[in-house]
Structure formats: C-alpha cells, structure tokens
Amino acid sequence: MKILVIAATSMEVALAAEELKGVAPIQFHITGVGMLATAVSLTKLALQHQPTLVIQVGIAGAFDSSLPLGKVVAVSEEILGDFGVEENGAWKDLFAMGFVQRDVAPFTNARLVNSFLQDVNILHLPEVAAITANEITTRPKRIAQLQELYIPSIESMEGAALHYVCNDIGIPYIQLRGISNYIGERDKSKWKIQEAITNLNQTLLDFVDMIQSGVE
C-alpha cells in the first residue's frame, strides 16, 4: 500500500511526520492553504505517485457545539460553501441556480460524498458533514445561512479539494479533522489549536499502525 498524507500547513502534521520519517509506504506533502493550492498539488501528487490511499489531515472550526474542542472526526461529505451568489441578503449556490447539475460526477446531490469511507474509517471515528470555503466564516448572518441551507458540522479551507480530486480520479481517501474552535468565536484564547493538532497527529499514528498491522 502506498499512502499519501497531505496537509495544508506543516504544523498540522509535523508530529506524525517526524514519528513516521523513513517509513517506506508513507509520503508526506504540504499542499498549501485553500482549495486551489490543494487541488493543484494533490492532482500532481496523485499522477506522480499513484497512491492507493490519500489521507488529508488538518484542523477545522465546528458549527456543531456538541463536538468537543480537540475532537478528531472523519468527513463523510463536503459542501462548497462559497460556490454561488449572495443577492438581497439571500444565498444561492450554483446548483440552485441551475448552472451546475446536482448529480453530475464527482457530485452526488450537490455534495462531494466519500464513498470509500465505510472501508477506510478503520478507527470508527465520528463521521460528519463539512463545508469548504476560501473565506473563514465569521459573520453571524453568514453562519446562519450556511447552517440553514447545508446543516454542516465543521468548516475547513481545503477539504472539498480532496473529495473532488479523489472522487474524480477514483483514489480511496479519508479526511481527518481536529476541532480547534467553534465557528464565529474570534477570541482565540478560547480556541484549542494545540490540543486539536496533538490529537489529530496521534489519530494519524493510530490509523497508520492499524494499517501496518493488517487490521481492518
């Protein structure tokens, strides 16, 4: 098995990368922040290395206050959170406007669903729906819009790129996210970035250990 581990920034994966340095089937790559950088980097990496599994790791903000800060989750489906237009205070995505068909690959009902997750979520992590946006959501009105339309649990800036590329190419993948903060909370003293990163990296190590042990 050839495992490709990607992250937007080195800090999100440094602990596990150091621990797994030199482990032959595993390669770590930093894609850069945002959907565009991630999509381009991952496409190049997938074509060059032809991995049998892609693991994306990173921190995320939570809409769902029942998710404890520091918790690690797996993303079951991604929604494009800024793929549309805001008019007269209302948000319409391009699916609702008819510019993109809801069930044309790699989309399923306007979402990027990970059909591989049942097989690859070997740690049985909680599975949640996520939104990806190029802008971190902070405005109460915008938060309410997204929650009402999509009912997401978390938000990141790269997840949809992973789902889009791997769905399109047909590579099994899993997105692991550590919850660092609640969406809309701008007081960073209330965030738990380091705890989220520590738990995320330990989860990645546990995941790789199970794969190497042949546990399914």
C-alpha positions in Angstrom: 0.0 0.0 0.0 1.3 3.5 -0.9 -0.1 6.1 1.5 0.0 9.8 0.7 -0.6 12.1 3.7 -1.4 15.7 2.9 -1.9 18.8 5.0 -2.3 22.5 4.2 0.5 23.5 6.7 3.4 21.7 8.2 2.3 22.5 11.8 -0.8 20.4 11.3 1.2 17.2 10.6 4.7 17.8 11.9 4.4 15.4 14.9 3.3 12.4 12.9 5.7 13.2 10.1 8.6 13.1 12.5 7.4 9.9 14.1 6.9 8.2 10.7 10.1 9.5 9.0 11.6 6.9 6.7 8.5 4.6 6.8 8.6 3.5 3.1 5.0 3.3 2.1 4.1 6.7 3.5 4.8 10.1 2.0 4.0 13.4 3.5 3.4 16.6 1.4 2.3 20.1 2.3 -0.2 21.3 -0.3 -0.6 24.9 0.8 -3.7 26.7 2.2 -7.0 26.8 0.3 -8.9 24.8 -2.3 -6.9 26.0 -5.3 -3.5 25.1 -3.9 -4.7 21.8 -2.6 -6.4 20.8 -5.8 -3.4 21.5 -7.9 -0.9 19.9 -5.5 -3.0 16.8 -5.0 -3.6 16.3 -8.7 0.1 16.4 -9.4 0.9 14.2 -6.5 -1.7 11.6 -7.4 -0.5 11.4 -11.0 3.2 11.2 -10.0 3.0 8.8 -7.0 -0.3 6.9 -7.8 -1.1 6.3 -4.1 -3.5 3.6 -3.0 -4.8 5.8 -0.2 -4.8 9.6 0.5 -5.1 10.9 4.0 -5.8 14.6 4.5 -5.2 15.9 8.0 -5.9 19.4 9.4 -7.7 21.5 12.0 -11.2 22.8 11.5 -13.8 25.0 13.0 -17.1 23.5 14.2 -20.6 24.7 13.7 -21.8 21.9 15.9 -21.3 22.9 19.6 -21.8 19.3 20.7 -18.4 18.4 19.2 -15.8 19.0 21.9 -12.8 21.1 21.1 -9.8 18.8 20.4 -12.1 16.0 19.0 -11.0 14.3 15.8 -13.6 13.4 13.2 -13.7 11.9 9.7 -15.5 13.8 7.0 -18.2 11.9 5.2 -19.2 14.6 2.6 -18.2 18.1 1.6 -20.2 21.1 0.5 -18.8 24.0 -1.4 -19.7 26.8 1.0 -18.9 29.8 -1.2 -19.9 28.4 -4.6 -22.6 30.8 -5.6 -24.0 34.3 -5.2 -25.5 36.4 -2.4 -28.3 38.7 -3.6 -30.7 40.7 -1.4 -29.4 39.1 1.7 -30.1 35.5 0.4 -27.5 32.9 -0.6 -27.9 30.8 -3.7 -25.3 28.2 -4.7 -24.7 27.4 -8.4 -26.7 24.2 -8.1 -29.8 26.0 -7.0 -29.2 28.5 -9.9 -29.0 25.6 -12.4 -25.5 26.3 -13.6 -24.2 23.0 -12.3 -26.1 19.8 -12.2 -26.5 18.3 -8.7 -25.7 14.7 -9.7 -23.0 15.1 -12.3 -19.8 13.4 -11.1 -18.0 13.9 -8.9 -21.1 15.4 -7.1 -23.9 13.4 -5.5 -26.9 15.6 -4.7 -24.7 18.7 -4.9 -22.3 17.2 -2.3 -18.8 15.5 -2.6 -19.5 12.3 -0.8 -16.7 9.9 0.3 -18.0 6.6 -0.9 -14.8 4.9 0.3 -15.3 6.0 3.9 -17.1 2.8 5.1 -14.0 0.8 4.2 -11.2 3.2 5.2 -12.6 4.6 8.5 -10.9 1.7 10.4 -10.7 3.7 13.7 -14.5 4.2 13.6 -14.2 7.9 14.0 -17.4 10.1 14.2 -18.4 10.9 10.6 -19.5 14.5 9.9 -20.6 16.7 7.0 -18.3 19.6 6.2 -18.2 22.9 4.3 -15.2 24.2 2.5 -14.8 27.9 1.9 -12.0 30.1 0.8 -13.0 32.6 3.5 -13.2 31.7 7.1 -16.8 32.2 8.2 -17.2 34.8 11.0 -20.4 36.8 10.3 -23.4 35.7 12.3 -25.7 36.1 9.4 -23.5 34.1 7.1 -23.1 31.4 9.7 -26.9 31.2 10.0 -27.2 31.0 6.2 -24.8 28.1 5.9 -26.4 26.2 8.8 -29.9 26.6 7.5 -29.0 25.5 3.9 -26.5 22.8 4.5 -26.5 21.7 8.2 -22.7 21.3 8.3 -20.8 20.1 11.4 -17.4 21.6 10.5 -15.6 24.0 8.1 -12.2 24.0 6.5 -10.5 25.6 3.6 -9.2 22.5 1.8 -11.5 19.5 2.3 -13.6 19.8 -0.8 -10.5 19.8 -3.0 -9.5 16.4 -1.6 -13.0 15.0 -2.1 -13.3 16.4 -5.7 -9.9 15.2 -6.9 -10.1 11.7 -5.3 -13.7 11.2 -6.4 -12.8 12.2 -9.9 -9.7 10.1 -10.2 -11.1 7.2 -8.1 -8.5 7.1 -5.3 -9.6 5.9 -1.8 -9.2 8.7 0.7 -10.1 9.9 4.2 -10.2 13.4 5.6 -9.2 13.7 9.3 -10.0 16.9 11.1 -9.2 18.1 14.7 -11.7 20.6 16.0 -9.7 23.7 17.1 -12.5 26.2 17.6 -16.2 27.0 17.2 -17.3 28.9 14.1 -17.8 32.6 14.9 -15.7 32.6 18.1 -12.9 35.2 17.5 -11.5 35.1 21.0 -8.5 32.9 20.2 -7.9 32.3 23.9 -10.9 30.0 23.8 -9.5 28.0 20.9 -7.7 24.7 21.4 -5.4 24.6 18.4 -2.5 22.7 20.0 -4.8 20.1 21.6 -6.5 19.6 18.2 -3.2 19.2 16.5 -1.9 16.8 19.1 -5.0 14.6 19.0 -5.0 14.7 15.2 -1.4 13.5 14.9 -2.0 10.7 17.4 -5.0 9.6 15.5 -3.0 9.6 12.3 -0.3 7.4 14.0 -3.0 5.1 15.3 -4.5 4.9 11.8 -1.2 4.0 10.2 -0.4 1.5 12.9 -3.7 -0.3 12.3 -3.0 -0.4 8.5 0.5 -1.8 9.1 -0.9 -4.4 11.5 -3.3 -5.5 8.9 -6.4 -4.7 11.0 -9.5 -3.8 9.0 
